[in-house]
């Protein structure tokens, strides 16, 4: 069968029926509206908190890569200046076996459950203060650059070691 399959999952996924390759396109936006009473000093505001697009691919089961850009005007570089279209995450994975994955690039290190959760799964629009203080306080985005080795050696067990 030469016609690729298309489905919705964590984005729009186009894949080879034989499992040799797949492409994934993602997009998400989170909006924030604040309204204040007449007696309050604050003005009503509307903000686009997150506006992200991403593209990923997988070749076989051994190689994958993903790049995601942040388009919201509130995004900041590590120097604290506004960055439109800033790289949010970008990494390459080598997966020689189910129990080992080697990742290099800009990614979210495995530190705490809240830190590795996708923003879609959060109950609140922001992560907790503790999570923001522990991970990447310079850019408040929880992403670091480096190398990570992670895996699932047995059901219910996982590990992650990173140099960032």
BAKOLPA-155700 format. One record per atom (N, C-alpha, C): atom name; residue in three letters; x, y, z. Coordinates in steps of 0.05 Angstrom, whole numbers. Each point is the difference from the previous one (the first is absolute). Layout:
+---------+-------+--------+--------+--------+
! drenmar ! torti !     xx !     yy !     zz !
+---------+-------+--------+--------+--------+
!      CA !   ALA !      X !      Y !      Z !
...
+---------+-------+--------+--------+--------+
END
This chain:
+---------+-------+--------+--------+--------+
! drenmar ! torti !     xx !     yy !     zz !
+---------+-------+--------+--------+--------+
!       N !   UNK !     17 !    -23 !      0 !
!      CA !   UNK !    -17 !     23 !      0 !
!       C !   UNK !     18 !     25 !      0 !
!       N !   UNK !     -2 !     16 !    -20 !
!      CA !   UNK !     17 !     24 !     -3 !
!       C !   UNK !    -13 !     25 !     11 !
!       N !   UNK !    -26 !     -1 !      7 !
!      CA !   UNK !    -14 !     24 !      9 !
!       C !   UNK !      4 !      2 !     31 !
!       N !   UNK !     12 !     23 !      9 !
!      CA !   UNK !      4 !      3 !     29 !
!       C !   UNK !    -26 !      4 !     15 !
!       N !   UNK !      0 !     -8 !     25 !
!      CA !   UNK !    -23 !      4 !     18 !
!       C !   UNK !      2 !     27 !     12 !
!       N !   UNK !    -23 !     12 !      6 !
!      CA !   UNK !     -2 !     26 !     13 !
!       C !   UNK !    -19 !     -2 !     23 !
!       N !   UNK !      9 !     10 !     24 !
!      CA !   UNK !    -17 !     -1 !     23 !
!       C !   UNK !      6 !     23 !     19 !
!       N !   UNK !    -19 !      6 !     18 !
!      CA !   UNK !      4 !     20 !     20 !
!       C !   UNK !      8 !    -14 !     26 !
!       N !   UNK !     21 !      9 !     13 !
!      CA !   UNK !      9 !    -11 !     25 !
!       C !   UNK !     13 !     24 !     15 !
!       N !   UNK !     25 !     -2 !      6 !
!      CA !   UNK !     15 !     24 !     10 !
!       C !   UNK !      8 !     17 !    -24 !
!       N !   UNK !    -20 !     10 !    -14 !
!      CA !   UNK !      4 !     15 !    -24 !
!       C !   UNK !    -11 !    -15 !    -24 !
!       N !   UNK !      5 !     11 !    -24 !
!      CA !   UNK !     -8 !    -14 !    -24 !
!       C !   UNK !     23 !    -18 !     -8 !
!       N !   UNK !     -5 !    -26 !     -2 !
!      CA !   UNK !     20 !    -20 !     -4 !
!       C !   UNK !     -4 !    -13 !    -27 !
!       N !   UNK !     21 !      0 !    -17 !
!      CA !   UNK !      0 !    -14 !    -25 !
!       C !   UNK !     21 !    -21 !      2 !
!       N !   UNK !     -8 !    -26 !     -6 !
!      CA !   UNK !     19 !    -21 !      5 !
!       C !   UNK !     -2 !    -21 !    -22 !
!       N !   UNK !     23 !    -13 !     -4 !
!      CA !   UNK !      2 !    -22 !    -19 !
!       C !   UNK !    -15 !    -24 !     12 !
!       N !   UNK !    -17 !    -14 !    -15 !
!      CA !   UNK !    -15 !    -23 !     11 !
!       C !   UNK !     19 !    -22 !     10 !
!       N !   UNK !     24 !     -2 !    -11 !
!      CA !   UNK !     18 !    -21 !      9 !
!       C !   UNK !     16 !      9 !     25 !
!       N !   UNK !     -3 !     25 !      9 !
!      CA !   UNK !     14 !      9 !     24 !
!       C !   UNK !     29 !      9 !     -5 !
!       N !   UNK !      7 !      5 !    -25 !
!      CA !   UNK !     28 !      8 !     -6 !
!       C !   UNK !      5 !     29 !      7 !
!       N !   UNK !    -20 !     18 !     -1 !
!      CA !   UNK !      3 !     28 !      5 !
!       C !   UNK !    -26 !     12 !      9 !
!       N !   UNK !      2 !     23 !     12 !
!      CA !   UNK !    -24 !     16 !      6 !
!       C !   UNK !      7 !     30 !      3 !
!       N !   UNK !    -19 !     17 !     -6 !
!      CA !   UNK !      3 !     29 !      3 !
!       C !   UNK !    -22 !      9 !     19 !
!       N !   UNK !      7 !     20 !     16 !
!      CA !   UNK !    -20 !     11 !     19 !
!       C !   UNK !      1 !     30 !      0 !
!       N !   UNK !    -23 !     13 !     -4 !
!      CA !   UNK !     -2 !     29 !      1 !
!       C !   UNK !    -18 !      7 !     24 !
!       N !   UNK !     10 !     19 !     16 !
!      CA !   UNK !    -15 !      8 !     24 !
!       C !   UNK !     -4 !     30 !      1 !
!       N !   UNK !    -21 !      9 !     14 !
!      CA !   UNK !     -6 !     28 !      4 !
!       C !   UNK !    -16 !      2 !     26 !
!       N !   UNK !      5 !     21 !     15 !
!      CA !   UNK !    -16 !      5 !     24 !
!       C !   UNK !      1 !     29 !      7 !
!       N !   UNK !    -21 !      9 !     13 !
!      CA !   UNK !     -1 !     28 !     10 !
!       C !   UNK !    -15 !      0 !     26 !
!       N !   UNK !     10 !     16 !     19 !
!      CA !   UNK !    -13 !      5 !     25 !
!       C !   UNK !     -5 !     30 !      3 !
!       N !   UNK !    -24 !      7 !      7 !
!      CA !   UNK !     -8 !     28 !      2 !
!       C !   UNK !     -5 !      7 !     29 !
!       N !   UNK !      4 !     26 !      7 !
!      CA !   UNK !     -3 !      9 !     27 !
!       C !   UNK !    -15 !     27 !     -1 !
!       N !   UNK !    -24 !      0 !     13 !
!      CA !   UNK !    -15 !     25 !      2 !
!       C !   UNK !     -4 !      7 !     29 !
!       N !   UNK !      5 !     25 !      7 !
!      CA !   UNK !     -3 !      9 !     27 !
!       C !   UNK !    -19 !     24 !      1 !
!       N !   UNK !    -19 !     -1 !     17 !
!      CA !   UNK !    -20 !     21 !      2 !
!       C !   UNK !      1 !     10 !     29 !
!       N !   UNK !     -1 !     27 !      3 !
!      CA !   UNK !      1 !     12 !     27 !
!       C !   UNK !    -25 !     17 !      4 !
!       N !   UNK !     -8 !      2 !     25 !
!      CA !   UNK !    -23 !     18 !      6 !
!       C !   UNK !      8 !     29 !     -3 !
!       N !   UNK !    -20 !     17 !      0 !
!      CA !   UNK !      5 !     29 !     -4 !
!       C !   UNK !     16 !     11 !     23 !
!       N !   UNK !     -2 !    -11 !     24 !
!      CA !   UNK !     15 !     11 !     23 !
!       C !   UNK !     29 !     -9 !      0 !
!       N !   UNK !      6 !    -20 !    -16 !
!      CA !   UNK !     28 !     -9 !     -1 !
!       C !   UNK !     17 !     17 !    -18 !
!       N !   UNK !     25 !      1 !      6 !
!      CA !   UNK !     19 !     17 !    -16 !
!       C !   UNK !      8 !    -13 !    -26 !
!       N !   UNK !     -3 !    -26 !     -3 !
!      CA !   UNK !      9 !    -14 !    -24 !
!       C !   UNK !    -18 !      3 !    -23 !
!       N !   UNK !     11 !      0 !    -24 !
!      CA !   UNK !    -16 !      1 !    -24 !
!       C !   UNK !     -5 !    -28 !    -10 !
!       N !   UNK !    -23 !     -4 !    -14 !
!      CA !   UNK !     -6 !    -26 !    -11 !
!       C !   UNK !     22 !     -7 !    -21 !
!       N !   UNK !      8 !    -25 !     -1 !
!      CA !   UNK !     21 !     -8 !    -19 !
!       C !   UNK !     -7 !    -27 !    -13 !
!       N !   UNK !     11 !     -3 !    -24 !
!      CA !   UNK !     -2 !    -25 !    -14 !
!       C !   UNK !     28 !     -6 !    -10 !
!       N !   UNK !      9 !    -25 !      3 !
!      CA !   UNK !     27 !     -7 !     -8 !
!       C !   UNK !     -1 !    -28 !    -13 !
!       N !   UNK !     18 !     -4 !    -18 !
!      CA !   UNK !      5 !    -27 !    -11 !
!       C !   UNK !     24 !    -11 !     16 !
!       N !   UNK !     -6 !    -18 !     18 !
!      CA !   UNK !     21 !    -10 !     18 !
!       C !   UNK !     19 !    -19 !    -15 !
!       N !   UNK !    -11 !    -18 !    -16 !
!      CA !   UNK !     16 !    -18 !    -16 !
!       C !   UNK !    -12 !     -1 !    -28 !
!       N !   UNK !     18 !      0 !    -20 !
!      CA !   UNK !     -8 !     -4 !    -27 !
!       C !   UNK !     23 !    -16 !    -13 !
!       N !   UNK !     -3 !    -26 !     -2 !
!      CA !   UNK !     22 !    -17 !     -8 !
!       C !   UNK !     -7 !    -17 !    -25 !
!       N !   UNK !     19 !     -3 !    -17 !
!      CA !   UNK !     -2 !    -19 !    -23 !
!       C !   UNK !     24 !    -18 !      1 !
!       N !   UNK !     -4 !    -25 !     -8 !
!      CA !   UNK !     22 !    -19 !      0 !
!       C !   UNK !     -2 !    -19 !    -23 !
!       N !   UNK !     23 !    -12 !     -5 !
!      CA !   UNK !      2 !    -20 !    -21 !
!       C !   UNK !     20 !    -22 !      9 !
!       N !   UNK !     -9 !    -25 !     -3 !
!      CA !   UNK !     17 !    -22 !      8 !
!       C !   UNK !      0 !    -22 !    -20 !
!       N !   UNK !     20 !    -17 !      1 !
!      CA !   UNK !      0 !    -23 !    -18 !
!       C !   UNK !     13 !    -24 !     15 !
!       N !   UNK !     -7 !    -23 !     -9 !
!      CA !   UNK !     12 !    -25 !     11 !
!       C !   UNK !      8 !    -17 !    -24 !
!       N !   UNK !     23 !    -13 !      2 !
!      CA !   UNK !      9 !    -18 !    -21 !
!       C !   UNK !      4 !    -27 !     14 !
!       N !   UNK !    -16 !    -20 !     -9 !
!      CA !   UNK !      0 !    -26 !     13 !
!       C !   UNK !     -8 !      4 !     30 !
!       N !   UNK !     13 !    -15 !     16 !
!      CA !   UNK !     -4 !      3 !     29 !
!       C !   UNK !     25 !     11 !     14 !
!       N !   UNK !     21 !      6 !    -16 !
!      CA !   UNK !     26 !      7 !     12 !
!       C !   UNK !      6 !     29 !      0 !
!       N !   UNK !    -11 !     17 !    -18 !
!      CA !   UNK !      7 !     28 !     -1 !
!       C !   UNK !    -26 !     17 !      0 !
!       N !   UNK !      1 !     22 !     14 !
!      CA !   UNK !    -22 !     19 !     -1 !
!       C !   UNK !     12 !     28 !      5 !
!       N !   UNK !    -15 !     20 !     -8 !
!      CA !   UNK !      8 !     28 !      6 !
!       C !   UNK !    -26 !     16 !      2 !
!       N !   UNK !      2 !     22 !     14 !
!      CA !   UNK !    -23 !     18 !      4 !
!       C !   UNK !     10 !     28 !      4 !
!       N !   UNK !    -13 !     19 !    -13 !
!      CA !   UNK !      7 !     29 !      2 !
!       C !   UNK !    -27 !     14 !      6 !
!       N !   UNK !      1 !     18 !     20 !
!      CA !   UNK !    -24 !     16 !      7 !
!       C !   UNK !      8 !     28 !      4 !
!       N !   UNK !    -15 !     19 !    -12 !
!      CA !   UNK !      5 !     29 !      3 !
!       C !   UNK !    -22 !     13 !     17 !
!       N !   UNK !      8 !     20 !     15 !
!      CA !   UNK !    -19 !     16 !     16 !
!       C !   UNK !     -4 !     26 !    -15 !
!       N !   UNK !    -26 !      6 !     -6 !
!      CA !   UNK !     -6 !     24 !    -15 !
!       C !   UNK !    -14 !     22 !     17 !
!       N !   UNK !     -6 !     -5 !     25 !
!      CA !   UNK !    -13 !     20 !     17 !
!       C !   UNK !     19 !     23 !      5 !
!       N !   UNK !    -10 !     24 !      1 !
!      CA !   UNK !     17 !     23 !      4 !
!       C !   UNK !     12 !      1 !     28 !
!       N !   UNK !    -12 !    -15 !     19 !
!      CA !   UNK !     10 !      0 !     27 !
!       C !   UNK !     25 !    -18 !      4 !
!       N !   UNK !      7 !    -15 !    -20 !
!      CA !   UNK !     24 !    -17 !      2 !
!       C !   UNK !     25 !     17 !      3 !
!       N !   UNK !     19 !    -10 !     15 !
!      CA !   UNK !     25 !     15 !      4 !
!       C !   UNK !     24 !    -18 !     -5 !
!       N !   UNK !     21 !     13 !     -9 !
!      CA !   UNK !     25 !    -14 !     -3 !
!       C !   UNK !     13 !     -3 !     27 !
!       N !   UNK !     23 !    -14 !      2 !
!      CA !   UNK !     14 !     -3 !     26 !
!       C !   UNK !      9 !     27 !     10 !
!       N !   UNK !      5 !     19 !    -18 !
!      CA !   UNK !      8 !     27 !      8 !
!       C !   UNK !    -23 !     17 !     10 !
!       N !   UNK !    -25 !    -10 !     -3 !
!      CA !   UNK !    -23 !     14 !     10 !
!       C !   UNK !    -13 !     18 !    -20 !
!       N !   UNK !      9 !     -1 !    -25 !
!      CA !   UNK !    -12 !     17 !    -21 !
!       C !   UNK !    -22 !    -15 !    -14 !
!       N !   UNK !    -21 !     15 !    -10 !
!      CA !   UNK !    -22 !    -14 !    -14 !
!       C !   UNK !     11 !    -15 !    -24 !
!       N !   UNK !    -11 !    -24 !     -5 !
!      CA !   UNK !      9 !    -16 !    -22 !
!       C !   UNK !    -24 !    -12 !    -15 !
!       N !   UNK !     -6 !     10 !    -23 !
!      CA !   UNK !    -22 !    -11 !    -16 !
!       C !   UNK !     12 !    -22 !    -17 !
!       N !   UNK !    -13 !    -23 !      0 !
!      CA !   UNK !     10 !    -23 !    -15 !
!       C !   UNK !     24 !    -13 !     12 !
!       N !   UNK !      3 !      1 !     26 !
!      CA !   UNK !     23 !    -12 !     14 !
!       C !   UNK !     -3 !    -30 !      0 !
!       N !   UNK !     23 !    -14 !     -1 !
!      CA !   UNK !      1 !    -29 !      3 !
!       C !   UNK !     -9 !     -7 !     28 !
!       N !   UNK !    -21 !    -16 !      2 !
!      CA !   UNK !    -10 !     -9 !     26 !
!       C !   UNK !     14 !    -26 !      7 !
!       N !   UNK !     -1 !    -19 !    -18 !
!      CA !   UNK !     14 !    -25 !      4 !
!       C !   UNK !      8 !    -11 !    -28 !
!       N !   UNK !     23 !    -13 !      0 !
!      CA !   UNK !     10 !    -12 !    -25 !
!       C !   UNK !     20 !    -21 !      7 !
!       N !   UNK !     -6 !    -25 !     -7 !
!      CA !   UNK !     18 !    -21 !      8 !
!       C !   UNK !      0 !    -23 !    -20 !
!       N !   UNK !     20 !    -17 !      2 !
!      CA !   UNK !      2 !    -25 !    -16 !
!       C !   UNK !      3 !    -23 !     20 !
!       N !   UNK !    -15 !    -21 !     -5 !
!      CA !   UNK !      1 !    -24 !     17 !
!       C !   UNK !     11 !    -24 !    -15 !
!       N !   UNK !     17 !    -15 !     14 !
!      CA !   UNK !      9 !    -26 !    -10 !
!       C !   UNK !    -11 !    -21 !     19 !
!       N !   UNK !    -15 !    -19 !    -10 !
!      CA !   UNK !    -13 !    -20 !     18 !
!       C !   UNK !      9 !    -28 !     -9 !
!       N !   UNK !     23 !    -10 !     10 !
!      CA !   UNK !      9 !    -26 !     -8 !
!       C !   UNK !    -16 !    -24 !     11 !
!       N !   UNK !    -14 !      5 !     23 !
!      CA !   UNK !    -16 !    -21 !     13 !
!       C !   UNK !    -22 !     14 !     16 !
!       N !   UNK !    -21 !    -14 !      7 !
!      CA !   UNK !    -22 !     12 !     16 !
!       C !   UNK !      9 !     11 !     27 !
!       N !   UNK !     21 !    -10 !     11 !
!      CA !   UNK !      9 !      8 !     26 !
!       C !   UNK !     21 !     22 !      0 !
!       N !   UNK !      7 !     10 !    -24 !
!      CA !   UNK !     19 !     22 !     -1 !
!       C !   UNK !     -6 !     19 !    -23 !
!       N !   UNK !      1 !     26 !      7 !
!      CA !   UNK !     -5 !     22 !    -20 !
!       C !   UNK !     22 !     21 !      6 !
!       N !   UNK !     14 !      8 !    -21 !
!      CA !   UNK !     20 !     20 !      2 !
!       C !   UNK !    -10 !     25 !    -14 !
!       N !   UNK !     -2 !     22 !     14 !
!      CA !   UNK !    -11 !     25 !    -11 !
!       C !   UNK !     21 !     22 !      2 !
!       N !   UNK !      3 !     15 !    -22 !
!      CA !   UNK !     18 !     23 !      0 !
!       C !   UNK !    -15 !     23 !    -12 !
!       N !   UNK !      4 !     24 !     12 !
!      CA !   UNK !    -13 !     24 !    -10 !
!       C !   UNK !    -10 !     17 !     22 !
!       N !   UNK !    -22 !     14 !     -5 !
!      CA !   UNK !    -14 !     16 !     21 !
!       C !   UNK !    -26 !    -14 !      7 !
!       N !   UNK !     -2 !     -8 !     25 !
!      CA !   UNK !    -22 !    -17 !      8 !
!       C !   UNK !     -7 !      5 !     29 !
!       N !   UNK !    -20 !    -14 !     10 !
!      CA !   UNK !     -8 !      2 !     28 !
!       C !   UNK !     12 !    -24 !     15 !
!       N !   UNK !     20 !      5 !     18 !
!      CA !   UNK !     11 !    -23 !     15 !
!       C !   UNK !    -21 !    -13 !     18 !
!       N !   UNK !      3 !    -25 !      5 !
!      CA !   UNK !    -19 !    -15 !     17 !
!       C !   UNK !      6 !      6 !     29 !
!       N !   UNK !    -14 !     21 !     10 !
!      CA !   UNK !      3 !      7 !     28 !
!       C !   UNK !    -27 !      7 !     11 !
!       N !   UNK !    -12 !    -18 !     15 !
!      CA !   UNK !    -27 !      5 !     11 !
!       C !   UNK !    -22 !     -5 !    -19 !
!       N !   UNK !    -22 !     -9 !     10 !
!      CA !   UNK !    -23 !     -7 !    -17 !
!       C !   UNK !    -11 !     25 !    -14 !
!       N !   UNK !     -3 !     22 !     14 !
!      CA !   UNK !    -11 !     24 !    -12 !
!       C !   UNK !     19 !     11 !    -22 !
!       N !   UNK !     25 !     -3 !      4 !
!      CA !   UNK !     20 !     11 !    -19 !
!       C !   UNK !     -2 !    -14 !    -27 !
!       N !   UNK !     -6 !    -26 !     -1 !
!      CA !   UNK !     -1 !    -14 !    -25 !
!       C !   UNK !    -28 !     -2 !    -13 !
!       N !   UNK !    -20 !     11 !     14 !
!      CA !   UNK !    -27 !     -1 !    -11 !
!       C !   UNK !     -2 !     20 !    -23 !
!       N !   UNK !    -16 !     -7 !    -19 !
!      CA !   UNK !     -7 !     18 !    -22 !
!       C !   UNK !    -18 !     22 !     10 !
!       N !   UNK !      2 !     24 !    -11 !
!      CA !   UNK !    -16 !     22 !     10 !
!       C !   UNK !    -30 !     -6 !     -4 !
!       N !   UNK !     -8 !    -18 !    -18 !
!      CA !   UNK !    -28 !     -7 !     -3 !
!       C !   UNK !    -11 !    -14 !     25 !
!       N !   UNK !     18 !    -14 !     15 !
!      CA !   UNK !     -9 !    -16 !     22 !
!       C !   UNK !      0 !     16 !     27 !
!       N !   UNK !     10 !     24 !      0 !
!      CA !   UNK !      0 !     16 !     25 !
!       C !   UNK !    -28 !      9 !      7 !
!       N !   UNK !     -6 !      1 !     26 !
!      CA !   UNK !    -25 !     10 !      9 !
!       C !   UNK !     -1 !     30 !     -1 !
!       N !   UNK !     23 !     13 !      2 !
!      CA !   UNK !      2 !     29 !      0 !
!       C !   UNK !     16 !      9 !    -25 !
!       N !   UNK !     -2 !     25 !     -6 !
!      CA !   UNK !     14 !     10 !    -24 !
!       C !   UNK !     30 !      2 !      5 !
!       N !   UNK !      9 !      2 !     24 !
!      CA !   UNK !     28 !      1 !      7 !
!       C !   UNK !      8 !    -23 !     17 !
!       N !   UNK !     25 !     -7 !      0 !
!      CA !   UNK !     11 !    -21 !     18 !
!       C !   UNK !      3 !     12 !     28 !
!       N !   UNK !      6 !    -17 !     19 !
!      CA !   UNK !      3 !     10 !     27 !
!       C !   UNK !     25 !     17 !      3 !
!       N !   UNK !      1 !     16 !     21 !
!      CA !   UNK !     23 !     17 !      5 !
!       C !   UNK !     24 !    -18 !      6 !
!       N !   UNK !     -3 !    -21 !     15 !
!      CA !   UNK !     22 !    -18 !      6 !
!       C !   UNK !     12 !    -12 !    -25 !
!       N !   UNK !    -16 !     -8 !    -19 !
!      CA !   UNK !     10 !    -11 !    -25 !
!       C !   UNK !     15 !     21 !    -16 !
!       N !   UNK !    -10 !     24 !     -1 !
!      CA !   UNK !     13 !     22 !    -14 !
!       C !   UNK !     26 !      8 !     13 !
!       N !   UNK !      2 !     -1 !     26 !
!      CA !   UNK !     25 !      7 !     14 !
!       C !   UNK !     22 !    -21 !     -4 !
!       N !   UNK !     -8 !    -25 !      0 !
!      CA !   UNK !     20 !    -22 !     -1 !
!       C !   UNK !     11 !     -3 !    -28 !
!       N !   UNK !    -17 !      2 !    -21 !
!      CA !   UNK !      9 !     -5 !    -27 !
!       C !   UNK !      1 !     26 !    -16 !
!       N !   UNK !     23 !      4 !    -12 !
!      CA !   UNK !      5 !     23 !    -19 !
!       C !   UNK !    -12 !     26 !     10 !
!       N !   UNK !      8 !     10 !     23 !
!      CA !   UNK !    -12 !     25 !     10 !
!       C !   UNK !      7 !     24 !    -18 !
!       N !   UNK !     22 !     -3 !    -16 !
!      CA !   UNK !      8 !     23 !    -16 !
!       C !   UNK !    -20 !      6 !    -23 !
!       N !   UNK !    -14 !    -21 !    -10 !
!      CA !   UNK !    -19 !      6 !    -21 !
!       C !   UNK !    -28 !    -10 !      6 !
!       N !   UNK !     -4 !    -12 !     23 !
!      CA !   UNK !    -26 !     -8 !     10 !
!       C !   UNK !    -15 !    -18 !    -19 !
!       N !   UNK !     14 !    -16 !    -16 !
!      CA !   UNK !    -13 !    -16 !    -20 !
!       C !   UNK !      5 !    -30 !      5 !
!       N !   UNK !     15 !     -8 !     19 !
!      CA !   UNK !      5 !    -27 !      8 !
!       C !   UNK !     15 !    -17 !    -21 !
!       N !   UNK !     12 !     14 !    -20 !
!      CA !   UNK !     15 !    -14 !    -20 !
!       C !   UNK !     29 !      6 !      2 !
!       N !   UNK !     17 !    -20 !     -3 !
!      CA !   UNK !     29 !      3 !      1 !
!       C !   UNK !     13 !    -12 !    -25 !
!       N !   UNK !     25 !      8 !     -5 !
!      CA !   UNK !     15 !    -12 !    -23 !
!       C !   UNK !     20 !    -20 !     11 !
!       N !   UNK !      2 !    -23 !    -13 !
!      CA !   UNK !     19 !    -19 !      9 !
!       C !   UNK !     -5 !    -28 !    -11 !
!       N !   UNK !      7 !    -20 !     16 !
!      CA !   UNK !     -2 !    -28 !     -7 !
!       C !   UNK !    -15 !    -14 !     22 !
!       N !   UNK !    -19 !    -18 !     -7 !
!      CA !   UNK !    -15 !    -15 !     19 !
!       C !   UNK !     -2 !    -29 !     -8 !
!       N !   UNK !      3 !    -18 !     19 !
!      CA !   UNK !     -4 !    -29 !     -5 !
!       C !   UNK !    -23 !     -8 !     18 !
!       N !   UNK !    -20 !    -12 !    -11 !
!      CA !   UNK !    -24 !     -7 !     14 !
!       C !   UNK !    -11 !    -27 !    -10 !
!       N !   UNK !    -17 !    -12 !     15 !
!      CA !   UNK !    -12 !    -25 !     -9 !
!       C !   UNK !    -19 !    -12 !     21 !
!       N !   UNK !    -12 !    -23 !     -9 !
!      CA !   UNK !    -18 !    -15 !     17 !
!       C !   UNK !     11 !    -28 !      2 !
!       N !   UNK !     16 !     -7 !     21 !
!      CA !   UNK !     12 !    -26 !      2 !
!       C !   UNK !    -21 !    -23 !      6 !
!       N !   UNK !    -22 !      8 !     14 !
!      CA !   UNK !    -21 !    -20 !      7 !
!       C !   UNK !    -26 !     16 !      3 !
!       N !   UNK !    -22 !    -13 !     -4 !
!      CA !   UNK !    -26 !     14 !      4 !
!       C !   UNK !     -2 !     14 !     27 !
!       N !   UNK !     -7 !     26 !      0 !
!      CA !   UNK !     -2 !     15 !     24 !
!       C !   UNK !     26 !     13 !     10 !
!       N !   UNK !     21 !     -6 !    -13 !
!      CA !   UNK !     27 !     12 !      7 !
!       C !   UNK !     10 !     16 !    -24 !
!       N !   UNK !     11 !     23 !      7 !
!      CA !   UNK !     14 !     16 !    -21 !
!       C !   UNK !     23 !     15 !     13 !
!       N !   UNK !     18 !      8 !    -17 !
!      CA !   UNK !     23 !     15 !     10 !
!       C !   UNK !      7 !     22 !    -21 !
!       N !   UNK !     15 !     19 !      9 !
!      CA !   UNK !      9 !     22 !    -17 !
!       C !   UNK !     25 !     13 !     12 !
!       N !   UNK !     21 !      2 !    -16 !
!      CA !   UNK !     25 !     13 !      9 !
!       C !   UNK !      6 !     20 !    -22 !
!       N !   UNK !      5 !     25 !      8 !
!      CA !   UNK !      6 !     20 !    -20 !
!       C !   UNK !     23 !     18 !      9 !
!       N !   UNK !     14 !     10 !    -20 !
!      CA !   UNK !     20 !     21 !      3 !
!       C !   UNK !    -10 !     24 !    -16 !
!       N !   UNK !     -6 !     21 !     15 !
!      CA !   UNK !    -11 !     24 !    -13 !
!       C !   UNK !     16 !     25 !      8 !
+---------+-------+--------+--------+--------+
END
